[in-house]
């Protein structure tokens, strides 16, 4: 019986669909949870300070799946230099400091990168295609993350006003202030935001907004443009399976999900409630749910 530690910065309820996709990736290579592999999920519930504790007691762990952002990958790298680790995050691994003064992942790490920051300009264009009235757009960011400065750069480059939300309570204030200052919102990618997506959508209410992942319009948000997280988590499961079969992390190239694979998803009911009548041009290339 092989053992896999699945570490995630979010919550079980917020990431259950992605956790199931991860398990499907393992099953595709013949590994069933409780059959020939034991998966030990550990959730940080949006509290990055918990990651260090979640990565204790790793004796007997064959592979670590470090999902939910760069901080999880960094915490896993700091916890052990020996256990093979597969990460998932929206970052360029070559630009990340995994050890003090040393950029790039150590030899026991490989993984999947989803290019959510680089796609911000296209996300804005998709919002304005569906909602041409989005002349003044505000962006919601979470500070003190690796991609924060890059997201700020992208926002400023596109002329967007920035509102920061550090925690769940701060989101209400940030969203209310952003709504007053704009006629549309763009919520950036963040594992905690994904966990709190229903909370975010509730407070966005009747303000048009675009999000980075399909899970948001599935929960009632207007639209999203970004990578398929289900596909990415499945890929993590496949990489973990290959390591369980004997591959070394160095045998598995780090993969970036290309922007050409991104999906545009629109919630038709939410669009109608906002008075947006989708024409054929707006529907072209979109998944309307």
PyMOL commands that set and color helices and strands:
alter all, ss='L'
color gray80, all
select helices_A, chain A and resi 12-27+48-54+70-79+93-95+120-130+148-157+168-180+191-195+197-204+214-218+229-244+249-251+259-261+268-273+280-283
alter helices_A, ss='H'
color red, helices_A
select strands_A, chain A and resi 2-8+37-43+63-67+84-89+97-99+102-103+109-114+137-141+161-164+184-187+209-211+223-226+255-257+263-266+286-288
alter strands_A, ss='S'
color yellow, strands_A
deselect
rebuild
show_as cartoon
